[in-house]
């Protein structure tokens, strides 16, 4: 019972922290990290443990699927050069820099352990960065680069992490054994993910009940990951390929009555997983803190964690600004540089460098380190790695998360709203197709719909860009009228004019009408 009570308290606390973060314009993981840190030093707080083997599967798999569904293949292709640089070179620079620093500060740390630490702190978390950037209208290109990077750098960093852990557990991992493992993991995982998506598509297509569909989605998410790991593939790469294939191939067949609750549930699950990741890692800080004190190594460990934090931030700056400088030089050599292009590239490079906040993947990877080696001895420097990982997550979320919005405003970066233009174009063509479908229906309903949808086409095919992209004709008026209608339905149920069953059906109809009116999209 006490565990259940603590779960309720922690979930409520996480919700309140997220609400506070939204009010202040800060990413909610920042406040969750602060809450997890404070929890470590609360007297009589619980001391829960989680099987390290379960950590990555539980915390990372649903987050990856959620991110993969939101990732645009077109944007990945368009911006493949900077994204590839961040996914490969920026991650590699961070891994090497952190490994070198760790080896310098802790001479007894082996190279595989140091590389594992570098891989743990290498992948940024886009959820924290984009939560701020959508509020301040960052240029669309920069936002898409960060989102694409966040999905793929998890795969690259955790692939290095996996190989490093294998080397620690096996005692060595030479190039002769590294290359086949790397190639099999990379190409085999991608092929397996795409194959699973097509093989399971027919199984999902016939499901119409939302609870059943959600259970199957989560079961397949974890099932694909577990199966990939069981046969020696990368759960990360397999799941990314699986989710992106499913998102591209099955979206049109999902009706609205399924899509709306399914997306809402996934959003809630990702939030809960973020909350518990910070809580569980926070709970590990207290025993780690006590063990470091008993060994007299607390000061050295804190210093190491702070240096790793600084190295992680600096390594991203080094790569991003170097890439921007090389790109600008290439443009100038080709004669394509424009006035102000260099200044704009520098400003976007500063923002992109500062957007390297770490989050749930770093926490889950640190927590997933085995506690012991195959011979039963403790995993070397596990406590120090956990402390460094939490310091990097907390430090980047606080330092960068709370200053990201002011930095973007100071840099004066603007957005020409390419998404808005595409929404108007897509809405025009989609509703024209709808009008063609009912063009010969002379019923009263057909005439009414042609008038309404014709107004939508006219509004979006004109040149008046001042109309909000998330509004349809009469949207604000319709929402005010629906609010009055909903209140009237409530009064009728209160006065026993209609019963609860009729009330629920009526309110559901009004809810769908309100959603169709547009406006008020969550950021």
N, C-alpha and C positions, 0 to 999 in steps of 0.2 A: 504493500500500500504506500509506503514512503517513497518508493521509486516512482510510482504513478503520480504522486503529488508533486514530486520534483519535476517530472516531465511537463505537467500542466503549467507549473510556475515558469519553467524555462521557455516554453513556447509562448506564453503570454508576454514574458519579458522580451523575447526576440521580436514579437509583433510590435510592441511599444517602441523598441529601439528603431525598428524599420520605419515606423510612422514618424518618429522624431527626425531620422535621417532625411526622409523625403521633405519634411517641412523646412529643414535647414539647407536643402539642396546638396546633400552629401550622399555618397554611395552607402547603402545599408550595410554591406560587409564591413565597413570601417567601424560602425558602432557594434556590430556583432563581435568583431575582434577585441574591442575594448571590453565588452561584456564578458567574453570568455577569459580575458586576462584577470579581471576583477574576481571572477568566480573562483579562480585558483587559490585566492587568498581569503575567501569567505569561510569563517569557522563553521565546522560541521557540515560543509557542503559535501555532496556525494562524491564517491571516487569510483566511477564506472570504468570498466575496461572493455576493449573490443578486440576481437581476434585480428591481428595485423593482416592476415590473408583476406579478411572480409572488407577491410577499409577501402581499398581502391574500387572494388566491385560496388559496394554500397553507395559510396559518395560520388564517384566519378562517372559511372555508367549512365545514370539518368541525366546528369548534367551535360554529358557529351551528346546524348540523343537530342536533348532540348536545344543545344547550340547548333547541332547539325541541321535540324529542321529549319532554323532561321538563317542558315548560310546560303548565299546566292552563288550558284556555280558560275553564272555570268560574271559576277563581280570578281570571283576568284580568277577567272580567265583574263579579265580586263586588267587587273592589278597583280598579276602573278609575279612580276619581277620584285616589287617591294615586299610582297607577302613572303615569297620564297627566301628573300634576304633575311627577313625577321625570323622565319621558321627554322632556317638552317644556320645562317651565319650569326644572327643575334643570339640564338640559343647556344650555338657552339662557342661563341665568344664568352658568354656568361659561364658556361660549364667550365671552360678552361681557366678563366680568370679566378673563379671561386675555388677551383681545385688547387691552383697554384698558391692562393692566399691561405687556404686551409693547411696545405702541406708546410707552408712557411711558419704559420702560427702553431701548428701541432705537428712537430717533426715525426712523431710516431704514427701518424695517420698514413695508411697505405694509399696508393694511387686509386684503386677501385673504390675505396670508401670516400676519398676526396671527390672523385668524379660523380659518385652517387649523390653527394651533397650538392654539387653544382647542378646536376640534373633536377634535383628536387626544387631548388629555388629559381630555376631558369624560366619556366612558363608563366607569363602574365595571365591574369584573369580578366577577360573582357567585360564580364558582368559589372564589375565595379566601375570601369572606365566609361562604358557606354551609358550607364545609369546617369552619370554627370553630363556626358557629351550630348545626349538627346535633349537635355534641358537648356543647353546654351547654343544649339544649332551649329554644331561643328560641321565643316565641309563634308559632304557626303562621301567623297573619295577617302578622306582620312578615316572616317567612321568605318567604312567597309574594309579598309586595310586592317584596322585593329580587330574587327570581328573575325575576319578570315584568319588572321594570325592566331587569335586565341584558340580557334578550333584545331588548327594544324600543329601549333607549337606544343600543345599538350602531347600529341602523338610523337613528335620528334624527341622532346625532352624525356618522356617516359620510356621511349625505346632505349635511349642511352641509359636511363636509370635501371631498366630491367637488365641490360647487359652488364652493368657495373655490379648490381646485386648478385648476378650469376657468378661473376668473377670472384666476389668476396666469398660466396658460399662454396665455390669449387676450389678456391685457393689460387687459381690462375685462370686466365682466358687468353690464349695466344691468338695472333692474327689468323692462323690457319683454321681455328675453330670459330673465330669471331665473324669472318666474312660469310661463310655459309649460313650461320644463324641469322645474320643481319638480312641477307637477301631473301631467305625463306620467310622470315618474319614480315618483311616489307611487302613483297609481292604476293605471298601466300595469304596474308591477312586481308589485303585489298580485294583479292579475288574471292575469298571466302565471304567477305561482307556483302559484295554485290550478289554473289550466288544465293546467300541466305535471303536477301531481300526479294529476289524473284521467286525463290522456292516457297516463301511464306506468304506471298502476296495473295494467292487464292484463298488461303486459310483465313486471312483477315477480311477479305472482300465481302463475305456473306454475313458478317456480324453487324447487327443493327442496334442491340441494346448497349447503352453507354457504359454501365458497370462492367459488362462482360468484355467490351472492347478495351476499357482501361486495364482490366486485369490481364488481358492477353498482351497488351502493349508492354506493360511492365515485366510480365513473365518472359516475353521474347527479348526484351532489352537485357535482362540479367542472363537469360539462357544463352544468347549469342556470345556474350562476354565469357561466361563460364566455359562454354564449349570451345571457344577459340583458345583460351588459356590451357584447357585440358589437353589439346593436341599440339601445344607448343607454339601457337601463334600469338600475336599481340591483341589482347582484348580491346585496346584503345583503337588501333587502326581498323580492326574488323568492325567495330561498332560504328565508327565514323563513316566508313564506306556503306555499311548497312543502312544507317539512318538517312544519309543523303540520297541514297537510291530510293528508299521508301518515300521520302518527302517529294521527290521529283516525279514518281510514277503513280502515286495513289491519291494525291490531293484532290483531284477533281471529283472523285467518287464519294468523298466524305460529305454527307449532308450537314446543313447548318445545325440541326438539333444535336448532332454528335460533335461537330467541330468546336462549338462554343464551350460546352462543359469539359471536353477533353483538354483543350488548351488551358482552361482555368485550373484544372486539377494538376496538370504538369507544372504550371507556374508555381502552384502552392507546394508541390513536392520538392521542387528545386530550392525553394526558400527554406523549407523545413530541413533539408539536407545541409544547406549552408549553415543554418543555426546550430545543428547538432555537431557538425564538424568543428566549429569554433568552440563549442561547449566541451566536447570530448578532448580536444587538444589542450584546452585550458585546464581541464582536470589533471592532465599529465604534468603540468608545470609544477604543481606543488611537490609531488614526490621527487621530480627531477631537481628542483630547487633545494630540497632537503638533502638529497644524495650528494649534490655538488658541494653543499656546505660541509657535510661530513668528511668529504675528501679534501677539503681545503682548496678546491679548484673553482669556486664560484666566480671570483674576480676575473680569472683567465677566461672562463667560459663566456661571461658576459662581454668581455672585450672582443673575443673571437666572433661572437654573434653580431656585434655592432660593426666590426670590420667586414664581415660577410654581407651585411646589409648595405654598407657603403659600396662595396665592390659590385654587388648585384645592380645597384642603381647606375653606377658609373659605366659598367660594361655595356648597358643598353645605349647610353649616351654616345659612347665611343663608336659603336657600330652605326647607329642611326645617322649621326652627324657626318660620319665618314661616307656613308652611302649617299646622303644628300649632296655632299661636296663633289663626289664622283659623278653623280647624275647631272648636277649643274655644269660641271666641266664638259661632259659629253654633249649637253645641249648647246653650249657655247661653241664647241668645236664644229657642231653641225650647223651653226648659224641660226638656231631656233630659239635662242634665249630672247625673252621679252623684257621690257622695262618693269622693274619691280619683281621679276620672277625669282631672282636670287634672294631678296628679302623675304618673299612669301615662302620659299622653300626652307629657309632657315627657321622661320616662325613655326611652320608645320613640323619641322624636325624636332624643335624644342618640345612641342606639345606631344608628339608621338613618343619621344624619349621619356617624357614625364608620365606617360600613360601605362607604365609598366607595373601596375599594382598586382600583387600576388594574392591568391585566394584559396579556394577549396581544393584545387588539384595539388598545390604545394603541401597543404595540411594532410591530405589523404595519402600522398606519397611518403611523407615523413612517418606517418602513423603506420604505414604498411611495411616498414622495415622489420624483418624478423627479429625477435628478441634474442634468439640464440643461433649459433652456427650448427651445422650438422653434428659436430662433435660435442655439443652441449655447452660450449663456452659462450659467454655473452657476445652479442654482435658488437664489434669495436666502435666506440664513440657514439653509440645510439642516442644517449641522453644529450650529448652535445649537438648532434644533428637535429634532434627535435627542438632544442632550444633555438638553434640558428634558424630553422624553418619558421618557427612562430615569430621570431624577431623580425625576419624579413617580411612576413605577411603583415604583422602589426605595424611595422615601421613604414612600409610602402602605402598601406591603406590610410594611415594617419597623415603622414607627410604629404603624399601625393594626392590621396583622395580628398582631403579637406582643402587643398590649394588648386585642384585641377580647374574648377570653374573660374576662379579669379584669373588664373593664368591664361585660359582661353580668351576671356574677355580682354585681358591686357594685350594679347597678341593681335587682336583685331581680326581674327579669321572669320570669314563670312561664307554663307552657303547660298548657292544660286538655285537651290531647291529642284534638283533633277527628278527626285521622287515625285514631287507635286505635279510636274509636267507629265510624267509617265502615268500617274493616277488619272489625270484628266483625259489623256489619250486612251488609256485602257477602258475607262468608264464610258467614253463616247462610243467606242467600238462594241463593247459588251451590251450596252443598252440599245444600240442600233440593231444588233442581232436579236435582242429581246423583242423590239418593235416589229421586226420582220416576222417573228414567230407568231404574233397575234394580229398581223395586219388585216386578215380577212375575217376576224371575229367581230360580228356586228352586235353582240350582246351589250347590255349596259356596262357590265364589268369590263369588257374589252375596250369600250370607248373611254371609260375612266382611266384605265391603265395606260392607254395610248397618250392621253393628255399628260399624265404624271411623268411617264418615262420620256416623252418627247421634250418636256421641260428640262429634264436632267441632261439629255443630249445637247440641247441648246445652250444650257449654262456652261457645260464643260467643253464644247467645241468652239466657243467664242474666244475672244482675246482678253476677256476680263479676268485677269489672274488674281484680282483682289478677293474673289470668293474663296472661302476656306476649302481646302481639298477634302476635309472630312465632313462636309455638309452636303445635303441634297436639298432641292427646292422645298422651302417651307419647313426645314428641319427644326429650327428653334421654335416656330409656332406649333409644330406637331408635338414637340416634347412638352410644351406648356399645356397643350390640350390633353395629352395623355396623362399628365400628372393630375389634372382635374378629374379625368375619368377614373383613374386608379383610386383617388380619394372617395369618389362616389361609390365605387364598388365596395370599398371598405365600409362605408356607412350602411350600405344595403345589407352586408353580412352582419354588421353590428346590430341592426334593427330586425334581423331574422327575415328579411325579405327574400334573400337567397341563402342557400346553405354553403358549407365549406367547400364541397366538391365543385359547385358551380363557381364559387369565388376563385378557386385555384385555376380553373380553366380560363376564366376571364382575365385574371392577372397575367397568366402566361401569354395570352394573346397580346395584351398591352405591352408586356416586356419585349416581345419580338418586334412589335411596331416601334417601340422606342429605340431598339438597336438599329432598325432599318432607317431611322431618321438621321443617324450619324451624329457627329459632334462629340466632344468630350473624350476623345481617345486617350487612354492612359499612355504616359510617356515611358 
